[in-house]
Amino acid sequence: MFEGQPKGLYALALANTGERFGYYTMIAVFALFLRANFGLDAGWAGEIYGDFLMLVYFLPIVGGWLADKFGFGKMVTIGIVIMFLGYLLLSVPLGSQTVGLVAMLIALVLISFGTGLFKGNLQVMVGNLYDEPQYADKRDAGFSIFYMAINIGALFAPTAAIEISEYAKNSLGYTAPGEAYHFAFAVACASLILSIAIYYLFRSTFRHTEGNKGGTKSGVASVTEPELTKEETKQRIVALCLVFAVVIFFWMAFHQNGLSLTYFADEFTAKTASGANTMPFDVWNLVLVIFIVYAGFSFFQSKTSKAKVISALVVLAALVVLIWKYYQATGEIEISAPIFQQFNPFYVVALTPVSLAIFSSLAKKGKEPSAPRKIAYGMLVAGAAFLVMMFASQGLNTPNEQAALAKAGELGPLVSPYWLISTYLILTFGELLLSPMGIAFVSKVAPPKYKGLMMGGWFGATAIGNKLVSVGGYLWGDLPLWVVWGVFIILCILSALFMFAMMKRLEKVA
């Protein structure tokens, strides 16, 4: 998995890990912050949440266009600075009136524009590492590793957001609704400082991918890119646009994790866990599981007896600690809604080597699905995740009925947290089929002169999907919950069918 990868991959991945940790710390509590601090209903909170995500993923189009003219490295650096200013403004508690609202909106614009300059261009640089012949066959694995690093940052974000918010409430006395969340936003400022430090400390390993004015890369990669005819360029752009059209609906469904799925966690999921059921909610238990997975793979893949012994000891140590913690888990804990957002990144990190091993085995047999086919399968899997939510919601009130009971001081019916944990597992399978493979497909198929713009197009499609995330907020009211989840199931299935219908055209350029 890690053998034969360019050194620059790890530096770029770690720089992105720091930035993503800050971003997901903010996202973990943002929808709840909007309702607590400004008193917004589910629909309006969803609208702002969706608009912000749309900008975050739309502005890489602008960032890619600028990078094609002025270089990827310059845009990445400028983007981090702008993001820092946005998070800094968001972390200042300015109240719930006009001043606070305007400041928040300005902060969101700064964060989204900075992300637009940073996110897509960093991923283009990762793709440029694999333009060199000796790394060409490592591209898909490289993007999977890069994607895994993103999720390492996201894994710790919900716990960080909850812990810093609780500290602000309990130790610093911030009792007004929404005030404590500003401390979670401040975490993003610190993480960006770490990100830019990593970027410049290890810049020598990827400097050749940064590009100079005019978008031309220096080094070996610049002379290995093929010249395409106008017809070939057109075919590639059309194929990419077809993929972009499909992924809109994946992200519309997937990013319900920060909206309707978080609402479900907050309003319909058990508020406490006791005994062994507390284990999944401790992020360090999840880290131990990750150690077991990776050390297990290392044991079977290592070529020396020393490496095998070290791997076996790591597995054994992690198992001993988990068993000890299992028998120590005798009390009761409160379950905070944002904590559920740790499960998706946990599954991504834990399942990435499993995914790579499966596809590597299929590749050796000549049976590995193409990237477009993986994307289509990912849509079907996403639909299956919301089918789980449909079963989980049987017999539950509508959101408005549940809210009326809560207002009257009564507790409506609640379900086991394992429904959401299972949903995130299935959604992650879909994500691993679609997201890293899609990014790798774009970096491979995009015409050389339009790499930045085409990567921006991927994020533009994601932006539209994130704008449509707000649909989940508007559905959250008088409709039965099974209808809410049914909307996403239907959209995922229709998108998959469209993808299969276009498969010959897509595989032609893949």
Order of alpha helices (4+ residues) and beta strands (2+ residues): alpha-alpha-alpha-alpha-alpha-alpha-alpha-alpha-alpha-alpha-beta-alpha-alpha-beta-alpha-alpha-alpha-alpha-alpha-alpha-alpha-alpha
